Amino acid sequence: VWEVMRTGLPADTASGAAVSNLAVTVTAPATPGTYCLVFDFVREGVTWFSWQGASTKTKTVTVQ
């Protein structure tokens, strides 16, 4: 599934600054299994950061 939910940053963030401990909410799929969440930043209406060469963050989760 692509582009399901958005989480806003708590404040404006300077270019090159780090963001850590960002709380996000995700909805688990109805089908049990192992899934890979991929987190990417987006500038709405402009581009996804990964399309510009930035790294994404991935997390494997198991839905029971």
Backbone as JSON Lines, residues from 0, in Angstrom:
{"i":0,"aa":"V","n":[0.86,-1.17,0.0],"ca":[0.0,0.0,0.0],"c":[0.9,1.22,0.0]}
{"i":1,"aa":"W","n":[0.56,2.18,-0.79],"ca":[1.37,3.38,-0.95],"c":[0.63,4.6,-0.45]}
{"i":2,"aa":"E","n":[1.3,5.43,0.28],"ca":[0.75,6.72,0.72],"c":[-0.52,6.61,1.54]}
{"i":3,"aa":"V","n":[-0.51,5.81,2.58],"ca":[-1.72,5.65,3.37],"c":[-1.89,6.76,4.4]}
{"i":4,"aa":"M","n":[-0.85,7.03,5.17],"ca":[-0.99,7.99,6.27],"c":[0.15,8.99,6.26]}
{"i":5,"aa":"R","n":[-0.09,10.13,6.87],"ca":[0.94,11.15,7.01],"c":[1.11,11.49,8.48]}
{"i":6,"aa":"T","n":[2.32,11.82,8.87],"ca":[2.63,12.31,10.21],"c":[3.4,13.6,10.05]}
{"i":7,"aa":"G","n":[2.88,14.66,10.59],"ca":[3.56,15.95,10.49],"c":[4.72,16.04,11.46]}
{"i":8,"aa":"L","n":[5.69,16.84,11.11],"ca":[6.8,17.11,12.03],"c":[6.29,18.03,13.13]}
{"i":9,"aa":"P","n":[6.85,17.92,14.34],"ca":[6.36,18.75,15.44],"c":[6.68,20.24,15.29]}
{"i":10,"aa":"A","n":[7.64,20.57,14.43],"ca":[8.03,21.97,14.2],"c":[8.78,22.06,12.89]}
{"i":11,"aa":"D","n":[8.99,23.29,12.4],"ca":[9.83,23.46,11.23],"c":[11.21,22.91,11.54]}
{"i":12,"aa":"T","n":[11.83,22.29,10.54],"ca":[13.14,21.66,10.73],"c":[14.1,22.23,9.7]}
{"i":13,"aa":"A","n":[15.25,22.68,10.16],"ca":[16.25,23.27,9.27],"c":[16.85,22.22,8.36]}
{"i":14,"aa":"S","n":[17.25,22.64,7.19],"ca":[17.92,21.75,6.25],"c":[19.13,21.11,6.91]}
{"i":15,"aa":"G","n":[19.25,19.79,6.81],"ca":[20.38,19.07,7.38],"c":[20.2,18.71,8.85]}
{"i":16,"aa":"A","n":[19.14,19.18,9.48],"ca":[18.91,18.87,10.89],"c":[18.37,17.45,11.04]}
{"i":17,"aa":"A","n":[18.57,16.86,12.21],"ca":[18.09,15.51,12.49],"c":[16.71,15.55,13.12]}
{"i":18,"aa":"V","n":[15.92,14.53,12.83],"ca":[14.63,14.32,13.47],"c":[14.67,12.94,14.09]}
{"i":19,"aa":"S","n":[14.39,12.85,15.39],"ca":[14.41,11.54,16.04],"c":[13.21,11.4,16.97]}
{"i":20,"aa":"N","n":[12.9,10.16,17.3],"ca":[11.79,9.86,18.21],"c":[10.47,10.47,17.75]}
{"i":21,"aa":"L","n":[10.19,10.34,16.48],"ca":[8.95,10.86,15.91],"c":[7.86,9.79,16.07]}
{"i":22,"aa":"A","n":[6.8,10.09,16.79],"ca":[5.71,9.15,16.99],"c":[4.83,9.11,15.74]}
{"i":23,"aa":"V","n":[4.58,7.91,15.23],"ca":[3.72,7.74,14.07],"c":[2.63,6.73,14.4]}
{"i":24,"aa":"T","n":[1.53,6.82,13.7],"ca":[0.43,5.87,13.85],"c":[0.28,5.12,12.54]}
{"i":25,"aa":"V","n":[0.21,3.8,12.63],"ca":[-0.01,2.98,11.44],"c":[-1.19,2.06,11.71]}
{"i":26,"aa":"T","n":[-1.88,1.67,10.66],"ca":[-2.98,0.73,10.75],"c":[-2.51,-0.62,10.22]}
{"i":27,"aa":"A","n":[-2.66,-1.64,11.02],"ca":[-2.21,-2.98,10.63],"c":[-3.1,-3.54,9.52]}
{"i":28,"aa":"P","n":[-2.49,-4.27,8.58],"ca":[-3.29,-4.93,7.54],"c":[-4.21,-5.99,8.17]}
{"i":29,"aa":"A","n":[-5.29,-6.32,7.5],"ca":[-6.22,-7.33,8.0],"c":[-5.64,-8.73,7.9]}
{"i":30,"aa":"T","n":[-4.71,-8.95,6.99],"ca":[-4.13,-10.26,6.78],"c":[-2.86,-10.42,7.6]}
{"i":31,"aa":"P","n":[-2.81,-11.47,8.47],"ca":[-1.58,-11.71,9.25],"c":[-0.39,-11.97,8.33]}
{"i":32,"aa":"G","n":[0.79,-11.62,8.82],"ca":[2.0,-11.87,8.05],"c":[3.1,-10.92,8.47]}
{"i":33,"aa":"T","n":[4.22,-11.0,7.77],"ca":[5.35,-10.13,8.02],"c":[5.37,-9.05,6.96]}
{"i":34,"aa":"Y","n":[5.49,-7.82,7.39],"ca":[5.44,-6.68,6.48],"c":[6.65,-5.78,6.7]}
{"i":35,"aa":"C","n":[6.97,-5.01,5.69],"ca":[8.06,-4.04,5.77],"c":[7.47,-2.64,5.66]}
{"i":36,"aa":"L","n":[7.55,-1.88,6.74],"ca":[7.15,-0.48,6.71],"c":[8.32,0.33,6.17]}
{"i":37,"aa":"V","n":[8.03,1.25,5.27],"ca":[9.07,2.13,4.73],"c":[8.66,3.56,5.03]}
{"i":38,"aa":"F","n":[9.53,4.26,5.74],"ca":[9.27,5.64,6.11],"c":[10.08,6.57,5.21]}
{"i":39,"aa":"D","n":[9.4,7.58,4.66],"ca":[10.03,8.54,3.77],"c":[9.44,9.91,4.1]}
{"i":40,"aa":"F","n":[10.19,10.94,3.89],"ca":[9.69,12.3,4.05],"c":[9.17,12.8,2.7]}
{"i":41,"aa":"V","n":[8.2,13.69,2.75],"ca":[7.63,14.27,1.53],"c":[7.45,15.77,1.73]}
{"i":42,"aa":"R","n":[7.73,16.51,0.69],"ca":[7.33,17.92,0.66],"c":[6.1,17.93,-0.22]}
{"i":43,"aa":"E","n":[4.95,18.11,0.41],"ca":[3.67,17.97,-0.29],"c":[3.62,18.8,-1.56]}
{"i":44,"aa":"G","n":[3.16,18.15,-2.6],"ca":[3.02,18.82,-3.88],"c":[4.32,19.05,-4.63]}
{"i":45,"aa":"V","n":[5.45,18.59,-4.04],"ca":[6.75,18.82,-4.67],"c":[7.46,17.5,-4.97]}
{"i":46,"aa":"T","n":[7.86,16.77,-3.92],"ca":[8.62,15.53,-4.15],"c":[8.75,14.72,-2.87]}
{"i":47,"aa":"W","n":[9.0,13.44,-3.03],"ca":[9.42,12.58,-1.93],"c":[10.93,12.75,-1.8]}
{"i":48,"aa":"F","n":[11.43,12.76,-0.56],"ca":[12.86,12.94,-0.35],"c":[13.66,11.81,-0.99]}
{"i":49,"aa":"S","n":[13.15,10.58,-0.93],"ca":[13.88,9.44,-1.51],"c":[14.06,9.59,-3.02]}
{"i":50,"aa":"W","n":[13.14,10.28,-3.68],"ca":[13.28,10.51,-5.12],"c":[14.45,11.44,-5.41]}
{"i":51,"aa":"Q","n":[14.89,12.17,-4.38],"ca":[16.01,13.09,-4.52],"c":[17.31,12.49,-3.96]}
{"i":52,"aa":"G","n":[17.28,11.2,-3.6],"ca":[18.48,10.52,-3.14],"c":[18.59,10.32,-1.64]}
{"i":53,"aa":"A","n":[17.63,10.81,-0.87],"ca":[17.67,10.63,0.58],"c":[17.34,9.18,0.95]}
{"i":54,"aa":"S","n":[17.9,8.71,2.03],"ca":[17.63,7.36,2.51],"c":[16.25,7.28,3.16]}
{"i":55,"aa":"T","n":[15.63,6.11,3.06],"ca":[14.39,5.84,3.78],"c":[14.72,5.04,5.03]}
{"i":56,"aa":"K","n":[13.78,4.93,5.92],"ca":[13.92,4.11,7.12],"c":[12.94,2.96,6.99]}
{"i":57,"aa":"T","n":[13.4,1.73,7.19],"ca":[12.52,0.58,7.09],"c":[12.42,-0.12,8.45]}
{"i":58,"aa":"K","n":[11.27,-0.74,8.66],"ca":[11.03,-1.49,9.89],"c":[10.18,-2.71,9.54]}
{"i":59,"aa":"T","n":[10.65,-3.9,9.89],"ca":[9.89,-5.12,9.68],"c":[8.96,-5.33,10.86]}
{"i":60,"aa":"V","n":[7.69,-5.6,10.57],"ca":[6.7,-5.84,11.63],"c":[5.94,-7.12,11.31]}
{"i":61,"aa":"T","n":[5.47,-7.78,12.36],"ca":[4.67,-8.99,12.21],"c":[3.26,-8.71,12.7]}
{"i":62,"aa":"V","n":[2.28,-9.01,11.86],"ca":[0.87,-8.85,12.21],"c":[0.33,-10.25,12.49]}
{"i":63,"aa":"Q","n":[-0.29,-10.41,13.66],"ca":[-0.81,-11.73,14.04],"c":[-2.31,-11.76,14.0]}
